[in-house]
Amino acid sequence: MPTLRALWQTWDKNSASVESRRVIYWFFAPYGTLGLIVMLVIGQWVAAGFMAFFLAIALVSGARTPETHAQRVVSRLRRDTDA
């Protein structure tokens, strides 16, 4: 029986999973950033919290997806801290 880690790695490398994360990153990161700024400017703190949550999910999706700006930033930071 496969371990939970093996199942996770299989799902994580699945092309459909990678494409789903790429879509989440490309569509939700700009709107999440814009929404967060707008909600902070107009003083809607609860809505700003939700927008920050959605933005965090989008950025994590981008950081785990190859060929995205977020992934390049994360790999650069890892290289800098390892050296």
C-alpha distance (Angstrom), angle and dihedral (degrees) to the residues before:
residue distance angle dihedral
M1 . . .
P2 3.81 . .
T3 3.75 118.8 .
L4 3.77 123.0 -116.1
R5 3.81 90.3 -109.6
A6 3.83 91.4 53.8
L7 3.80 90.7 50.0
W8 3.81 90.4 49.0
Q9 3.82 92.6 49.7
T10 3.80 91.2 48.6
W11 3.79 91.5 51.0
D12 3.81 91.6 43.3
K13 3.83 91.9 55.4
N14 3.81 94.4 43.8
S15 3.81 109.9 117.8
A16 3.82 92.5 -133.9
S17 3.80 90.0 54.1
V18 3.80 92.0 49.2
E19 3.81 91.9 49.0
S20 3.81 91.2 48.3
R21 3.79 91.0 53.2
R22 3.81 90.2 46.9
V23 3.83 90.7 53.4
I24 3.80 91.3 48.3
Y25 3.80 90.6 50.8
W26 3.80 97.6 45.0
F27 3.80 96.2 45.5
F28 3.79 104.6 32.9
A29 3.82 102.4 38.5
P30 3.83 96.5 66.4
Y31 3.81 94.2 39.7
G32 3.79 91.8 44.0
T33 3.79 91.6 52.1
L34 3.79 93.2 46.5
G35 3.80 92.2 44.9
L36 3.79 92.2 49.3
I37 3.80 92.1 51.8
V38 3.81 93.1 46.8
M39 3.81 93.2 47.8
L40 3.81 91.8 48.9
V41 3.81 91.8 48.7
I42 3.80 94.3 50.9
G43 3.79 92.7 42.3
Q44 3.80 100.3 -114.4
W45 3.78 96.6 144.9
V46 3.80 98.5 173.3
A47 3.80 91.8 49.3
A48 3.82 88.8 47.0
G49 3.80 88.4 55.2
F50 3.79 91.0 53.5
M51 3.80 90.8 47.6
A52 3.82 90.4 50.2
F53 3.81 89.0 51.6
F54 3.82 92.3 51.0
L55 3.79 90.5 45.7
A56 3.82 90.8 51.5
I57 3.82 91.0 51.3
A58 3.81 90.4 49.4
L59 3.81 93.2 48.9
V60 3.80 92.9 48.0
S61 3.80 89.1 49.8
G62 3.79 89.6 51.1
A63 3.78 93.3 46.8
R64 3.80 90.6 54.8
T65 3.82 94.6 46.0
P66 3.81 120.9 84.6
E67 3.82 119.7 -122.4
T68 3.80 97.1 25.5
H69 3.78 127.8 119.1
A70 3.81 91.6 -119.4
Q71 3.80 91.4 54.2
R72 3.81 91.5 50.4
V73 3.81 90.8 50.4
V74 3.81 91.8 50.1
S75 3.80 93.1 48.0
R76 3.83 90.7 48.1
L77 3.81 90.6 51.0
R78 3.80 91.0 49.0
R79 3.81 91.1 50.5
D80 3.81 91.5 49.1
T81 3.80 93.7 49.9
D82 3.82 93.3 45.8
A83 3.80 93.9 52.7
